[in-house]
Amino acid sequence: MRVDYLEGTMAPVREETTLTDLAVTGALPERLNGRYLRNGPNPIGEIDPAAYHWFTGDGMVHGVRLRDGRAEWYRNRWVRGPRAARLLGEPDRPAGGAAGMDLVGANTNVIGHAGRTLALVEGGITNLELTDELDTVGPCDFDGTLAGGYTAHPKRDPRTGELHAVSYSFTRGDRVQYSVIDVHGRARRTVDIPVGGSLMMHDFALTERHVVIYDLPVTFDADRVARASFPAPVRVPARLVIDALVGRVRIPDPIAASVGRRGSGAGLPYRWDPRRPARVGVMPREGGADDVRWFEIGPCYVFHSLNAYDDGDTVVCDVVRHPKMFDTDLNGPNEGRTSLDRWIIDLAAGKVVESRRDDRYQEFPRVDERLTGHRHRYGYAVEVREGAGPSDTLLKHDLVEDTVRSRSFGPDKAVGEFVFDPAAPDAAEDDGVLLGLVSDLPTGTTDLTVLDAATLETIAAVHIPARVPAGFHGNWVPSA
């Protein structure tokens, strides 16, 4: 079914808003002192729906500040790189330079690290630092220690507080980069890893001992970029030039700009390649590229891991599996039903055992991040409605008892990703709250909803008299 990524719950809002002293139903836990932040695409100006890809919309961060049982403010702000500032009619912004390419505003995730608020994106595009009030400070390259962009999905080691990541870009060619950002916000380690082409790698997995790399069949499509960027008589030589340049030299501005150009028909320059095998790589955390072991799996694509952990000589990965991606629908992630799958990578036997844990259509899996890289029992995900309509249901997976609890918010509601915050540092795995946005479609309003993680019952709701469009990822960022 064709999805219009500019209508309904995905329709962009046209204004930045600041609202204070928000009404609350129920009682917010007093310990919640910080900001709930959520990032997502919100295109500036008029867009051609046929040419628009959901992943290329200008980034907008939404935030709610909680303190002492009150909701002090709601803010939404566009993430301002040079392009967004120009479209908004504002003074020029500095380009990303070594931080990455300035194609779209960082639109995928938003985190707190080393006292900074960071709007994240992938593909070699510039990440941007924000103030506590969500205004853009400027490009982020981790104090000059990491060039060429980052990832939308770093994993924080719960023991050390460091951020681990695997980053890709068509400017890197057939390599991805593993990096570790220390607690001071600087890269202390990078490893360049050869993979099977210039691929799109949205996520990876981390365990106590290993990094798990997803080398899956979605790759940079030079032919599509050439068709969108050059007239017919020169498309074949242009494609050959692009192929030769990818990963070797700085990409010329006209080619790079075509990746994010509105109305060009280029959309996202990645596409499903049925000729390429799917495989996962396992590298020791302190290893190098020569230490990666590769294991073939069935054809699929994975946007998001739930979690992974070591179990003797095996590595266990729980992932949301798509059967394929960007094959027939080139405007968004709409290529068939997903499932929650488990991959058991047997390092001794040299094989992967794949199994299905839950066949509900779902996405945006989250885990108690105190257990990132460690054995987990519970996971939370959003059930996706057939036909890619807005979801009204949150799922809680018990992977020990092999059961699923669901919470429906009603047919006129749309839910986004929920994140877990523990009741105390040493609380049990589901002793805490889940925070996420629930939109009321008829009224165009939104609640920041706080649930009991054990029961999925509502504890409190912060009422935002504004619509928050469907977006991607967010986090609870506690105050220092």
DARA-V442375 format. One record per helix or strand. SS is the DSSP state (H for helix, E for strand). FROM is the first residue (numbers start at 1). TO is the last residue. If there is no record, write none. Layout:
ss: (SS	SS)
from: (FROM	FROM)
to: (TO	TO)
This chain:
ss: (H	E	E	E	H	E	E	H	H	E	E	E	E	E	E	E	E	H	E	E	E	E	E	E	H	H	H	E	E	H	E	E	E	E	E	E	H	E	H	E	E	E	E	E	E	E	E)
from: (8	17	24	34	54	59	70	82	97	101	109	116	125	127	136	155	163	170	175	187	199	205	210	218	222	232	253	270	278	289	293	301	314	339	351	362	369	378	386	393	403	413	419	432	445	458	474)
to: (10	22	26	41	56	67	78	87	99	101	113	120	125	130	140	156	167	172	181	194	199	206	215	220	229	245	260	272	284	291	297	311	322	346	358	366	371	383	388	398	408	415	422	440	452	464	478)
